[in-house]
């Protein structure tokens, strides 16, 4: 499932469970970004993808996601912005306001992609 080379590059299937380890400990990230990736994962595997992300997150991790919503043969999960927000909420993620002008976007395609800035629900919000 995982191949490594001397430059610490590895390949894995994001729709399958995996762990990134350093000194036998799961690596946790402050920021997790994904650009034009989620729509290529089968809908049935999106929960596994989000669980993998959460398993490598700190309590204050910030997430930036850009998810395409155009129909094409390689896009396996083309969903509405609301569908994605509901899915993120199932994994304890909430949208944060962020203002980027069109020229600041990673992919300057606001009419073809959903853009999200997310963080984790606070403990108080989880109890509600």
N, C-alpha and C positions, 0 to 999 in steps of 0.2 A: 504494500500500500504506500510506502514511503521510500523514496530514494534520495540519498544525500550525495553531494559532491564536496570537494574541499572548500568551496566558497559558501557553505551553509545554505545552499539552495536546495529545496526539496519540492517534490510534487506529491499532491494527495488529492483524493476525490472529496470535494467539499460536501457531497451528499452522503458521505459515510462517516462514521465516528472516527475521530483521530485525536491525538494529544501531541502538542509540541512540548518537548521536555528539554530542560537544561539541568544538568547534575541531578537527574532523576526527579525533578520537580516540574510541575506544569508551569509553563511560561504564561504570565498574565500581562496584558497590554494596557497602556493608558489611553491610546487612540486606536480604533480599528476602522479602516476605510475599505470600501468596496466600490469599484467603478465598473458598471456594465457587466456584472457577473451573475447576480441573483436570477435574472430572467433566463439564464442558460441552465439552471438547476430544475430537475423535474419537480412538479408541484408536490408530489408525495415525499420528496426529500428536503423540502424547505425547512421543516421542523428540525431535522438533523443538522442542517446548515446553521440554523439559529442557535441550537443547543451547543454546537461546536464553538460558535462565537462567544456565547455566554460562559462556557467553560474556560475560556482564555481571557476573561474580562475581570477587571478590578471593580469594586463597588462604585468608583467614580469614573469609569471609562466613558469616553465620548466616542460616538459612532457617526461616521459620515457615509451615507450610501447613495449611489446613483443607480437607479434601476430602470432599464428600458421598458417601454410599453407598446412598442410597435410589433405587429404581427410579422413574423418571418420564420423560415424553417428551423433556424437554430435557437429561437426563443421558445423555451418549453413552458415557462410560467409567465404569461402575459396577464397581468392583473391591474386593477384600479389602485389609485393611491390609497383609498379607504381600505381596500383588502389588505394592503401591505401594513398600514397603520394598525389594523386589527390584529394582524399576525404578530407584529412587533410587540404589541401590548400583551399578548399571550406569554411572551418571554420576558416580561418586566421592563420593556423599553418604552419610553415616551418621547414624543417629538419635542425638540427645543427650537425656539425661534432662532433663525439666523438669516442674515441679509447678505446675499452675494449678488452683485450685479451680473448681468449675462456674460460679460467678458471675464469674470472671475471664476466661472464654472469650469471644472476640469474638462468636461465635454461641453462645448458651447451649443447644446441641443435642447433647450428648455421645452420645446414642443414635442420631443421624442422620449424624454426621460423624466422620472420622478426623482426629486432630490430630497434627502432627509438628513437632518442632524438630530441625533437621538442621545438620550442618556438613560440611566437606570432610575426606576421609581425609587423614591426615598422610602425608608422603612415605614413612615407614617402613611404614605400613599398606598403601600402594599396592603396595609391593614384595612383600608376603606373598601 
